[in-house]
Amino acid sequence: MTGSGLRNAAAAALALLPAAAAATPVPTAAAVATAARAAMASTGARGLAIAVIANGQVASVQAFGERNAAGAPLTADTVMYAASLTKAVTGYLAVQLAAEGRLDLDRPIATLLPRPLPDYGNPDAYGHWGDLAGDPRWQAITPRMVLNHATGFANFWFLEPDQKLRIHFNPGSRYAYSGEGIMLLQFGLEQGLGLDLESELQRRLFRPLGMTRTSLKWRPDFASDLADGWNAAGQPEPHDERSRVRAAGSMDGSINDLARLAAAMVRGHGLPPAWRREFARGTLPITTATQFPSLAPEAPAAGRPAAAAALGVIGFSGPQGPGWYKGGHNDITANTLVCLERQQRCVLILANDVRAEAAFPALVRAVLGETGVPWRWEYPGLPSY
């Protein structure tokens, strides 16, 4: 299917949903706290932070529980791991660059590079791009394909049986979650446009928004108020101090900071209105029954979610109209950001205990009402929604 055909299919799928109902009232901070404590009690999670955004502004920010096994309290200024929420921020930056005419989202990343991608064959210095030397399809991959998770890469090269990066399907033809693809966009921005991702995000977003405790690279000043985490077995594990900037998932930040960022993104900070709409407009239909494994086969139409890949986030439409979301996860981290376009409302949840994830659908519902987020696709193992 062509790119225009994919976009038309996505629009048709979303158009089948019922008309938007009235927006759910914004809950009080006390009501949010009650829901958050109930989520922790039901899952056993030791730490959770939650922020509510209404009309594009931060309405409330709260933190609950502990930041480490010693029992230090988790606060709204504690630095937590943002995980794959980093991908949404990378997508927002790419759209800013596109709005300025510095990046063409539909022009191959190969055209940005001074040399053919496989020529950058030093994995320690660049990445595993040399593995692609025998497959010319790398030349077709665009920033939009990267942000749509449509490169054809596995999630990461080291997940391949032989640890060799490869392209599994024609780029742009379908969705398959790939952090490796996001790293290719970072590589193109750095090598082709001469940008430093951390510096660019600090200049454009973090510093202007007053985000003093956020970075894509470990900072020693984080150590005084840092969240460790708990795994699925309830065992504590230390925070990973990431020494390299990785667009796919190295961001640390406090709930106070990331709430400001979520509010800025939903109101379109630094973007013309048309480009803000482009950021969250789903154009590549989701054709798998679940998000992971990332190279799962495409499902019959009845098993697919009513959602489509946008530029670093997932677009959907539900009872309250269109929205977008992004999750983040590792062995000790569970995060989600869900935003509704109507009244520019969002809920941001950061948990330093992966067990909290089981309560996310109910917790988001408590804050925003029924949204249309494809929870069964996102979290297929949860017993109820």
Contacts in CASP RR format, 6 or more apart in sequence:
PFRMAT RR
TARGET T0000
AUTHOR 0000-0000-0000
METHOD contacts of the structure
MODEL  1
MTGSGLRNAAAAALALLPAAAAATPVPTAAAVATAARAAMASTGARGLAI
AVIANGQVASVQAFGERNAAGAPLTADTVMYAASLTKAVTGYLAVQLAAE
GRLDLDRPIATLLPRPLPDYGNPDAYGHWGDLAGDPRWQAITPRMVLNHA
TGFANFWFLEPDQKLRIHFNPGSRYAYSGEGIMLLQFGLEQGLGLDLESE
LQRRLFRPLGMTRTSLKWRPDFASDLADGWNAAGQPEPHDERSRVRAAGS
MDGSINDLARLAAAMVRGHGLPPAWRREFARGTLPITTATQFPSLAPEAP
AAGRPAAAAALGVIGFSGPQGPGWYKGGHNDITANTLVCLERQQRCVLIL
ANDVRAEAAFPALVRAVLGETGVPWRWEYPGLPSY
1 9 0 8 1.000
1 173 0 8 1.000
3 172 0 8 1.000
6 172 0 8 1.000
6 283 0 8 1.000
6 284 0 8 1.000
6 285 0 8 1.000
7 283 0 8 1.000
7 284 0 8 1.000
9 285 0 8 1.000
10 282 0 8 1.000
10 283 0 8 1.000
10 284 0 8 1.000
10 285 0 8 1.000
10 308 0 8 1.000
13 285 0 8 1.000
13 306 0 8 1.000
13 308 0 8 1.000
14 282 0 8 1.000
14 306 0 8 1.000
14 308 0 8 1.000
14 316 0 8 1.000
14 317 0 8 1.000
14 322 0 8 1.000
16 306 0 8 1.000
17 306 0 8 1.000
17 317 0 8 1.000
17 318 0 8 1.000
18 318 0 8 1.000
18 319 0 8 1.000
20 318 0 8 1.000
20 319 0 8 1.000
20 320 0 8 1.000
20 321 0 8 1.000
20 342 0 8 1.000
21 319 0 8 1.000
21 320 0 8 1.000
22 320 0 8 1.000
23 320 0 8 1.000
23 340 0 8 1.000
23 342 0 8 1.000
23 343 0 8 1.000
23 345 0 8 1.000
24 320 0 8 1.000
24 368 0 8 1.000
24 369 0 8 1.000
24 370 0 8 1.000
26 52 0 8 1.000
26 54 0 8 1.000
26 59 0 8 1.000
26 345 0 8 1.000
27 35 0 8 1.000
27 52 0 8 1.000
27 366 0 8 1.000
27 367 0 8 1.000
29 52 0 8 1.000
29 59 0 8 1.000
29 60 0 8 1.000
29 62 0 8 1.000
31 366 0 8 1.000
32 50 0 8 1.000
32 52 0 8 1.000
32 60 0 8 1.000
32 62 0 8 1.000
32 366 0 8 1.000
32 367 0 8 1.000
33 62 0 8 1.000
33 64 0 8 1.000
35 362 0 8 1.000
35 363 0 8 1.000
35 366 0 8 1.000
35 367 0 8 1.000
36 48 0 8 1.000
36 50 0 8 1.000
36 62 0 8 1.000
36 64 0 8 1.000
36 363 0 8 1.000
37 64 0 8 1.000
38 359 0 8 1.000
39 45 0 8 1.000
39 48 0 8 1.000
39 356 0 8 1.000
39 359 0 8 1.000
39 360 0 8 1.000
39 362 0 8 1.000
39 363 0 8 1.000
40 46 0 8 1.000
40 47 0 8 1.000
40 48 0 8 1.000
40 64 0 8 1.000
40 65 0 8 1.000
40 356 0 8 1.000
40 359 0 8 1.000
42 358 0 8 1.000
42 359 0 8 1.000
43 353 0 8 1.000
43 355 0 8 1.000
43 356 0 8 1.000
43 357 0 8 1.000
43 358 0 8 1.000
43 359 0 8 1.000
44 353 0 8 1.000
44 355 0 8 1.000
45 230 0 8 1.000
45 351 0 8 1.000
45 353 0 8 1.000
45 355 0 8 1.000
45 356 0 8 1.000
45 359 0 8 1.000
46 65 0 8 1.000
46 66 0 8 1.000
46 229 0 8 1.000
46 230 0 8 1.000
46 234 0 8 1.000
46 352 0 8 1.000
46 353 0 8 1.000
47 63 0 8 1.000
47 64 0 8 1.000
47 65 0 8 1.000
47 66 0 8 1.000
47 67 0 8 1.000
47 74 0 8 1.000
47 227 0 8 1.000
47 230 0 8 1.000
47 351 0 8 1.000
47 352 0 8 1.000
47 353 0 8 1.000
47 356 0 8 1.000
48 63 0 8 1.000
48 64 0 8 1.000
48 65 0 8 1.000
48 74 0 8 1.000
48 349 0 8 1.000
48 350 0 8 1.000
48 351 0 8 1.000
48 352 0 8 1.000
48 353 0 8 1.000
48 356 0 8 1.000
49 61 0 8 1.000
49 62 0 8 1.000
49 63 0 8 1.000
49 64 0 8 1.000
49 74 0 8 1.000
49 76 0 8 1.000
49 78 0 8 1.000
49 80 0 8 1.000
49 255 0 8 1.000
49 349 0 8 1.000
49 350 0 8 1.000
49 351 0 8 1.000
50 61 0 8 1.000
50 62 0 8 1.000
50 63 0 8 1.000
50 64 0 8 1.000
50 255 0 8 1.000
50 347 0 8 1.000
50 348 0 8 1.000
50 349 0 8 1.000
50 350 0 8 1.000
50 363 0 8 1.000
50 367 0 8 1.000
51 58 0 8 1.000
51 60 0 8 1.000
51 61 0 8 1.000
51 62 0 8 1.000
51 255 0 8 1.000
51 256 0 8 1.000
51 258 0 8 1.000
51 259 0 8 1.000
51 262 0 8 1.000
51 346 0 8 1.000
51 347 0 8 1.000
51 348 0 8 1.000
52 58 0 8 1.000
52 59 0 8 1.000
52 60 0 8 1.000
52 61 0 8 1.000
52 345 0 8 1.000
52 346 0 8 1.000
52 347 0 8 1.000
52 367 0 8 1.000
53 59 0 8 1.000
53 259 0 8 1.000
53 262 0 8 1.000
53 263 0 8 1.000
53 266 0 8 1.000
53 339 0 8 1.000
53 344 0 8 1.000
53 345 0 8 1.000
53 346 0 8 1.000
53 347 0 8 1.000
53 348 0 8 1.000
54 343 0 8 1.000
54 344 0 8 1.000
54 345 0 8 1.000
55 343 0 8 1.000
55 344 0 8 1.000
55 345 0 8 1.000
56 263 0 8 1.000
56 266 0 8 1.000
56 267 0 8 1.000
56 344 0 8 1.000
56 345 0 8 1.000
56 346 0 8 1.000
57 263 0 8 1.000
57 267 0 8 1.000
58 259 0 8 1.000
58 260 0 8 1.000
58 263 0 8 1.000
61 76 0 8 1.000
61 255 0 8 1.000
61 256 0 8 1.000
61 259 0 8 1.000
62 76 0 8 1.000
63 73 0 8 1.000
63 74 0 8 1.000
63 75 0 8 1.000
63 76 0 8 1.000
63 78 0 8 1.000
63 255 0 8 1.000
64 74 0 8 1.000
65 73 0 8 1.000
65 74 0 8 1.000
66 72 0 8 1.000
66 73 0 8 1.000
66 74 0 8 1.000
67 73 0 8 1.000
67 74 0 8 1.000
67 75 0 8 1.000
67 78 0 8 1.000
67 225 0 8 1.000
67 226 0 8 1.000
67 227 0 8 1.000
67 228 0 8 1.000
67 352 0 8 1.000
68 226 0 8 1.000
68 227 0 8 1.000
68 228 0 8 1.000
68 229 0 8 1.000
68 236 0 8 1.000
69 228 0 8 1.000
69 236 0 8 1.000
74 227 0 8 1.000
74 352 0 8 1.000
75 225 0 8 1.000
76 254 0 8 1.000
76 255 0 8 1.000
76 256 0 8 1.000
77 213 0 8 1.000
77 225 0 8 1.000
77 254 0 8 1.000
77 256 0 8 1.000
78 225 0 8 1.000
78 226 0 8 1.000
78 227 0 8 1.000
78 254 0 8 1.000
78 255 0 8 1.000
79 213 0 8 1.000
79 222 0 8 1.000
79 225 0 8 1.000
79 226 0 8 1.000
79 227 0 8 1.000
79 252 0 8 1.000
79 253 0 8 1.000
79 254 0 8 1.000
80 227 0 8 1.000
80 252 0 8 1.000
80 253 0 8 1.000
80 254 0 8 1.000
80 255 0 8 1.000
80 333 0 8 1.000
80 350 0 8 1.000
80 352 0 8 1.000
81 227 0 8 1.000
81 239 0 8 1.000
81 240 0 8 1.000
81 251 0 8 1.000
81 252 0 8 1.000
81 253 0 8 1.000
81 330 0 8 1.000
81 332 0 8 1.000
81 333 0 8 1.000
81 352 0 8 1.000
82 214 0 8 1.000
82 249 0 8 1.000
82 251 0 8 1.000
82 252 0 8 1.000
82 253 0 8 1.000
82 258 0 8 1.000
82 328 0 8 1.000
82 335 0 8 1.000
82 350 0 8 1.000
83 249 0 8 1.000
83 251 0 8 1.000
83 327 0 8 1.000
83 328 0 8 1.000
83 329 0 8 1.000
83 330 0 8 1.000
83 333 0 8 1.000
83 335 0 8 1.000
84 179 0 8 1.000
84 248 0 8 1.000
84 249 0 8 1.000
84 326 0 8 1.000
84 327 0 8 1.000
84 328 0 8 1.000
84 329 0 8 1.000
84 335 0 8 1.000
85 249 0 8 1.000
85 251 0 8 1.000
85 258 0 8 1.000
85 326 0 8 1.000
85 327 0 8 1.000
85 328 0 8 1.000
85 335 0 8 1.000
85 337 0 8 1.000
86 216 0 8 1.000
86 246 0 8 1.000
86 247 0 8 1.000
86 248 0 8 1.000
86 249 0 8 1.000
86 250 0 8 1.000
86 251 0 8 1.000
87 147 0 8 1.000
87 179 0 8 1.000
87 182 0 8 1.000
87 247 0 8 1.000
87 248 0 8 1.000
87 249 0 8 1.000
87 312 0 8 1.000
87 326 0 8 1.000
88 265 0 8 1.000
88 312 0 8 1.000
88 313 0 8 1.000
88 326 0 8 1.000
88 337 0 8 1.000
89 201 0 8 1.000
89 205 0 8 1.000
89 251 0 8 1.000
89 261 0 8 1.000
90 147 0 8 1.000
90 182 0 8 1.000
90 185 0 8 1.000
90 186 0 8 1.000
90 197 0 8 1.000
90 247 0 8 1.000
90 248 0 8 1.000
90 312 0 8 1.000
91 147 0 8 1.000
91 279 0 8 1.000
91 311 0 8 1.000
91 312 0 8 1.000
91 313 0 8 1.000
92 205 0 8 1.000
92 265 0 8 1.000
92 279 0 8 1.000
92 311 0 8 1.000
93 197 0 8 1.000
93 200 0 8 1.000
93 201 0 8 1.000
93 204 0 8 1.000
93 205 0 8 1.000
94 103 0 8 1.000
94 105 0 8 1.000
94 143 0 8 1.000
94 147 0 8 1.000
94 185 0 8 1.000
94 189 0 8 1.000
94 311 0 8 1.000
95 105 0 8 1.000
95 271 0 8 1.000
95 275 0 8 1.000
95 276 0 8 1.000
95 278 0 8 1.000
95 279 0 8 1.000
95 311 0 8 1.000
96 204 0 8 1.000
96 270 0 8 1.000
96 271 0 8 1.000
96 275 0 8 1.000
97 103 0 8 1.000
97 189 0 8 1.000
97 193 0 8 1.000
98 104 0 8 1.000
98 105 0 8 1.000
98 143 0 8 1.000
98 275 0 8 1.000
98 278 0 8 1.000
99 271 0 8 1.000
99 272 0 8 1.000
99 275 0 8 1.000
102 193 0 8 1.000
103 143 0 8 1.000
103 189 0 8 1.000
103 193 0 8 1.000
104 142 0 8 1.000
104 143 0 8 1.000
105 142 0 8 1.000
105 143 0 8 1.000
105 144 0 8 1.000
105 147 0 8 1.000
105 311 0 8 1.000
106 142 0 8 1.000
106 143 0 8 1.000
106 144 0 8 1.000
107 142 0 8 1.000
107 143 0 8 1.000
108 139 0 8 1.000
108 140 0 8 1.000
108 141 0 8 1.000
108 142 0 8 1.000
109 117 0 8 1.000
109 141 0 8 1.000
109 142 0 8 1.000
109 143 0 8 1.000
109 146 0 8 1.000
109 184 0 8 1.000
109 185 0 8 1.000
109 187 0 8 1.000
109 188 0 8 1.000
110 116 0 8 1.000
110 117 0 8 1.000
110 138 0 8 1.000
110 139 0 8 1.000
110 141 0 8 1.000
112 188 0 8 1.000
112 189 0 8 1.000
112 191 0 8 1.000
112 192 0 8 1.000
112 193 0 8 1.000
113 120 0 8 1.000
113 188 0 8 1.000
113 191 0 8 1.000
113 192 0 8 1.000
114 191 0 8 1.000
114 192 0 8 1.000
117 129 0 8 1.000
117 130 0 8 1.000
117 132 0 8 1.000
117 138 0 8 1.000
117 139 0 8 1.000
118 129 0 8 1.000
118 130 0 8 1.000
118 131 0 8 1.000
118 132 0 8 1.000
118 133 0 8 1.000
118 134 0 8 1.000
118 138 0 8 1.000
119 130 0 8 1.000
120 126 0 8 1.000
120 127 0 8 1.000
120 129 0 8 1.000
120 130 0 8 1.000
120 187 0 8 1.000
120 191 0 8 1.000
121 127 0 8 1.000
121 128 0 8 1.000
121 129 0 8 1.000
121 130 0 8 1.000
126 187 0 8 1.000
127 183 0 8 1.000
127 187 0 8 1.000
128 157 0 8 1.000
128 164 0 8 1.000
128 165 0 8 1.000
129 138 0 8 1.000
129 165 0 8 1.000
129 184 0 8 1.000
129 187 0 8 1.000
130 165 0 8 1.000
131 157 0 8 1.000
131 164 0 8 1.000
131 165 0 8 1.000
131 166 0 8 1.000
132 138 0 8 1.000
132 165 0 8 1.000
132 166 0 8 1.000
132 167 0 8 1.000
135 166 0 8 1.000
135 167 0 8 1.000
137 167 0 8 1.000
137 170 0 8 1.000
137 171 0 8 1.000
138 167 0 8 1.000
140 170 0 8 1.000
140 171 0 8 1.000
140 172 0 8 1.000
141 151 0 8 1.000
141 171 0 8 1.000
141 181 0 8 1.000
141 184 0 8 1.000
142 171 0 8 1.000
143 185 0 8 1.000
144 283 0 8 1.000
144 311 0 8 1.000
145 151 0 8 1.000
145 171 0 8 1.000
145 172 0 8 1.000
146 181 0 8 1.000
146 182 0 8 1.000
146 184 0 8 1.000
146 185 0 8 1.000
147 182 0 8 1.000
147 185 0 8 1.000
147 309 0 8 1.000
147 310 0 8 1.000
147 311 0 8 1.000
147 312 0 8 1.000
148 172 0 8 1.000
148 175 0 8 1.000
148 283 0 8 1.000
148 284 0 8 1.000
148 309 0 8 1.000
148 310 0 8 1.000
148 311 0 8 1.000
148 312 0 8 1.000
149 175 0 8 1.000
149 176 0 8 1.000
149 177 0 8 1.000
149 178 0 8 1.000
149 179 0 8 1.000
149 181 0 8 1.000
149 294 0 8 1.000
149 309 0 8 1.000
149 312 0 8 1.000
150 171 0 8 1.000
150 172 0 8 1.000
150 173 0 8 1.000
150 174 0 8 1.000
150 175 0 8 1.000
150 176 0 8 1.000
150 284 0 8 1.000
150 309 0 8 1.000
151 167 0 8 1.000
151 171 0 8 1.000
151 172 0 8 1.000
151 176 0 8 1.000
151 178 0 8 1.000
151 180 0 8 1.000
151 181 0 8 1.000
151 184 0 8 1.000
152 167 0 8 1.000
152 168 0 8 1.000
152 169 0 8 1.000
152 170 0 8 1.000
152 171 0 8 1.000
152 172 0 8 1.000
152 176 0 8 1.000
152 178 0 8 1.000
153 165 0 8 1.000
153 166 0 8 1.000
153 167 0 8 1.000
153 168 0 8 1.000
153 176 0 8 1.000
153 178 0 8 1.000
153 179 0 8 1.000
153 180 0 8 1.000
153 181 0 8 1.000
153 184 0 8 1.000
154 160 0 8 1.000
154 165 0 8 1.000
154 166 0 8 1.000
154 168 0 8 1.000
154 176 0 8 1.000
154 178 0 8 1.000
154 180 0 8 1.000
154 294 0 8 1.000
154 295 0 8 1.000
155 177 0 8 1.000
155 178 0 8 1.000
155 179 0 8 1.000
155 180 0 8 1.000
155 294 0 8 1.000
156 178 0 8 1.000
156 179 0 8 1.000
156 180 0 8 1.000
157 163 0 8 1.000
157 164 0 8 1.000
157 165 0 8 1.000
157 180 0 8 1.000
160 166 0 8 1.000
165 180 0 8 1.000
168 176 0 8 1.000
168 295 0 8 1.000
169 176 0 8 1.000
172 284 0 8 1.000
174 284 0 8 1.000
174 287 0 8 1.000
174 298 0 8 1.000
175 284 0 8 1.000
175 285 0 8 1.000
175 286 0 8 1.000
175 287 0 8 1.000
175 288 0 8 1.000
175 309 0 8 1.000
176 288 0 8 1.000
176 294 0 8 1.000
176 295 0 8 1.000
176 296 0 8 1.000
177 291 0 8 1.000
177 292 0 8 1.000
177 294 0 8 1.000
178 294 0 8 1.000
179 248 0 8 1.000
179 249 0 8 1.000
180 248 0 8 1.000
181 248 0 8 1.000
182 247 0 8 1.000
182 248 0 8 1.000
182 249 0 8 1.000
183 246 0 8 1.000
183 247 0 8 1.000
183 248 0 8 1.000
185 247 0 8 1.000
186 197 0 8 1.000
186 245 0 8 1.000
186 246 0 8 1.000
186 247 0 8 1.000
186 248 0 8 1.000
189 195 0 8 1.000
189 197 0 8 1.000
189 200 0 8 1.000
190 196 0 8 1.000
190 197 0 8 1.000
196 245 0 8 1.000
197 216 0 8 1.000
197 245 0 8 1.000
197 247 0 8 1.000
198 215 0 8 1.000
198 216 0 8 1.000
198 217 0 8 1.000
198 245 0 8 1.000
201 216 0 8 1.000
202 215 0 8 1.000
204 270 0 8 1.000
205 211 0 8 1.000
205 261 0 8 1.000
205 264 0 8 1.000
205 269 0 8 1.000
206 214 0 8 1.000
206 215 0 8 1.000
206 257 0 8 1.000
206 261 0 8 1.000
209 257 0 8 1.000
209 260 0 8 1.000
209 261 0 8 1.000
209 264 0 8 1.000
209 269 0 8 1.000
210 257 0 8 1.000
210 260 0 8 1.000
211 253 0 8 1.000
211 257 0 8 1.000
211 258 0 8 1.000
211 260 0 8 1.000
211 261 0 8 1.000
212 257 0 8 1.000
213 222 0 8 1.000
213 253 0 8 1.000
213 254 0 8 1.000
213 256 0 8 1.000
213 257 0 8 1.000
214 251 0 8 1.000
214 252 0 8 1.000
214 253 0 8 1.000
214 254 0 8 1.000
214 257 0 8 1.000
214 258 0 8 1.000
214 261 0 8 1.000
215 222 0 8 1.000
215 251 0 8 1.000
215 252 0 8 1.000
215 253 0 8 1.000
216 242 0 8 1.000
216 245 0 8 1.000
216 246 0 8 1.000
216 247 0 8 1.000
216 249 0 8 1.000
216 250 0 8 1.000
216 251 0 8 1.000
216 252 0 8 1.000
217 242 0 8 1.000
217 243 0 8 1.000
217 244 0 8 1.000
217 245 0 8 1.000
217 250 0 8 1.000
218 241 0 8 1.000
218 242 0 8 1.000
218 243 0 8 1.000
218 252 0 8 1.000
219 252 0 8 1.000
222 252 0 8 1.000
226 239 0 8 1.000
227 239 0 8 1.000
227 352 0 8 1.000
228 236 0 8 1.000
228 237 0 8 1.000
228 238 0 8 1.000
228 239 0 8 1.000
228 332 0 8 1.000
228 352 0 8 1.000
229 236 0 8 1.000
229 237 0 8 1.000
229 238 0 8 1.000
229 239 0 8 1.000
229 332 0 8 1.000
229 333 0 8 1.000
229 352 0 8 1.000
229 353 0 8 1.000
230 236 0 8 1.000
230 237 0 8 1.000
230 332 0 8 1.000
230 352 0 8 1.000
230 353 0 8 1.000
230 354 0 8 1.000
230 355 0 8 1.000
231 237 0 8 1.000
231 331 0 8 1.000
231 332 0 8 1.000
231 354 0 8 1.000
232 331 0 8 1.000
232 354 0 8 1.000
232 355 0 8 1.000
234 353 0 8 1.000
234 355 0 8 1.000
237 331 0 8 1.000
237 332 0 8 1.000
242 250 0 8 1.000
242 252 0 8 1.000
244 250 0 8 1.000
255 348 0 8 1.000
255 350 0 8 1.000
258 348 0 8 1.000
258 350 0 8 1.000
259 348 0 8 1.000
262 337 0 8 1.000
262 339 0 8 1.000
262 346 0 8 1.000
262 348 0 8 1.000
263 344 0 8 1.000
263 346 0 8 1.000
265 279 0 8 1.000
265 339 0 8 1.000
266 339 0 8 1.000
266 341 0 8 1.000
266 344 0 8 1.000
266 345 0 8 1.000
266 346 0 8 1.000
267 344 0 8 1.000
268 276 0 8 1.000
268 279 0 8 1.000
271 279 0 8 1.000
278 311 0 8 1.000
279 310 0 8 1.000
279 311 0 8 1.000
279 313 0 8 1.000
280 310 0 8 1.000
280 311 0 8 1.000
280 313 0 8 1.000
280 315 0 8 1.000
280 322 0 8 1.000
280 323 0 8 1.000
280 324 0 8 1.000
280 339 0 8 1.000
280 341 0 8 1.000
281 310 0 8 1.000
281 315 0 8 1.000
282 307 0 8 1.000
282 308 0 8 1.000
282 309 0 8 1.000
282 310 0 8 1.000
282 314 0 8 1.000
282 315 0 8 1.000
282 324 0 8 1.000
283 308 0 8 1.000
283 309 0 8 1.000
283 310 0 8 1.000
284 308 0 8 1.000
284 309 0 8 1.000
285 304 0 8 1.000
285 308 0 8 1.000
285 309 0 8 1.000
286 304 0 8 1.000
286 305 0 8 1.000
286 307 0 8 1.000
286 308 0 8 1.000
286 309 0 8 1.000
286 314 0 8 1.000
286 374 0 8 1.000
286 377 0 8 1.000
287 298 0 8 1.000
287 299 0 8 1.000
287 304 0 8 1.000
288 296 0 8 1.000
288 297 0 8 1.000
288 298 0 8 1.000
288 299 0 8 1.000
288 304 0 8 1.000
288 377 0 8 1.000
289 296 0 8 1.000
289 299 0 8 1.000
289 303 0 8 1.000
289 304 0 8 1.000
289 377 0 8 1.000
289 380 0 8 1.000
290 296 0 8 1.000
290 376 0 8 1.000
290 377 0 8 1.000
290 380 0 8 1.000
291 377 0 8 1.000
291 378 0 8 1.000
305 316 0 8 1.000
305 374 0 8 1.000
305 376 0 8 1.000
305 377 0 8 1.000
306 316 0 8 1.000
306 317 0 8 1.000
306 318 0 8 1.000
306 372 0 8 1.000
306 374 0 8 1.000
307 314 0 8 1.000
307 315 0 8 1.000
307 316 0 8 1.000
307 374 0 8 1.000
307 377 0 8 1.000
308 314 0 8 1.000
308 315 0 8 1.000
308 316 0 8 1.000
309 315 0 8 1.000
310 324 0 8 1.000
312 326 0 8 1.000
313 324 0 8 1.000
313 325 0 8 1.000
313 326 0 8 1.000
314 324 0 8 1.000
314 325 0 8 1.000
314 326 0 8 1.000
314 374 0 8 1.000
315 322 0 8 1.000
315 323 0 8 1.000
315 324 0 8 1.000
315 325 0 8 1.000
316 322 0 8 1.000
316 323 0 8 1.000
316 324 0 8 1.000
316 325 0 8 1.000
316 371 0 8 1.000
316 372 0 8 1.000
316 373 0 8 1.000
316 374 0 8 1.000
317 323 0 8 1.000
317 372 0 8 1.000
318 370 0 8 1.000
318 371 0 8 1.000
318 372 0 8 1.000
319 370 0 8 1.000
319 371 0 8 1.000
319 372 0 8 1.000
320 340 0 8 1.000
320 342 0 8 1.000
320 368 0 8 1.000
320 369 0 8 1.000
320 370 0 8 1.000
320 371 0 8 1.000
321 340 0 8 1.000
321 341 0 8 1.000
321 342 0 8 1.000
322 340 0 8 1.000
322 341 0 8 1.000
322 342 0 8 1.000
323 338 0 8 1.000
323 339 0 8 1.000
323 340 0 8 1.000
323 341 0 8 1.000
323 371 0 8 1.000
324 338 0 8 1.000
324 339 0 8 1.000
324 341 0 8 1.000
325 336 0 8 1.000
325 337 0 8 1.000
325 338 0 8 1.000
325 339 0 8 1.000
325 373 0 8 1.000
326 336 0 8 1.000
326 337 0 8 1.000
327 335 0 8 1.000
327 336 0 8 1.000
327 337 0 8 1.000
327 378 0 8 1.000
328 334 0 8 1.000
328 335 0 8 1.000
328 336 0 8 1.000
329 335 0 8 1.000
329 354 0 8 1.000
329 357 0 8 1.000
330 354 0 8 1.000
331 354 0 8 1.000
332 352 0 8 1.000
332 353 0 8 1.000
332 354 0 8 1.000
333 351 0 8 1.000
333 352 0 8 1.000
333 354 0 8 1.000
334 349 0 8 1.000
334 351 0 8 1.000
334 353 0 8 1.000
334 354 0 8 1.000
334 355 0 8 1.000
334 356 0 8 1.000
334 357 0 8 1.000
334 360 0 8 1.000
335 348 0 8 1.000
335 349 0 8 1.000
335 350 0 8 1.000
335 351 0 8 1.000
336 347 0 8 1.000
336 348 0 8 1.000
336 349 0 8 1.000
336 360 0 8 1.000
336 364 0 8 1.000
337 346 0 8 1.000
337 347 0 8 1.000
337 348 0 8 1.000
337 349 0 8 1.000
338 346 0 8 1.000
338 347 0 8 1.000
338 364 0 8 1.000
338 368 0 8 1.000
338 371 0 8 1.000
338 373 0 8 1.000
339 345 0 8 1.000
339 346 0 8 1.000
340 346 0 8 1.000
340 368 0 8 1.000
340 371 0 8 1.000
345 368 0 8 1.000
347 363 0 8 1.000
347 364 0 8 1.000
347 367 0 8 1.000
347 368 0 8 1.000
349 356 0 8 1.000
349 360 0 8 1.000
349 363 0 8 1.000
349 364 0 8 1.000
351 357 0 8 1.000
357 379 0 8 1.000
358 379 0 8 1.000
358 382 0 8 1.000
360 375 0 8 1.000
360 379 0 8 1.000
361 373 0 8 1.000
361 375 0 8 1.000
361 379 0 8 1.000
361 382 0 8 1.000
361 385 0 8 1.000
362 385 0 8 1.000
364 371 0 8 1.000
364 373 0 8 1.000
365 371 0 8 1.000
375 382 0 8 1.000
375 385 0 8 1.000
376 385 0 8 1.000
END
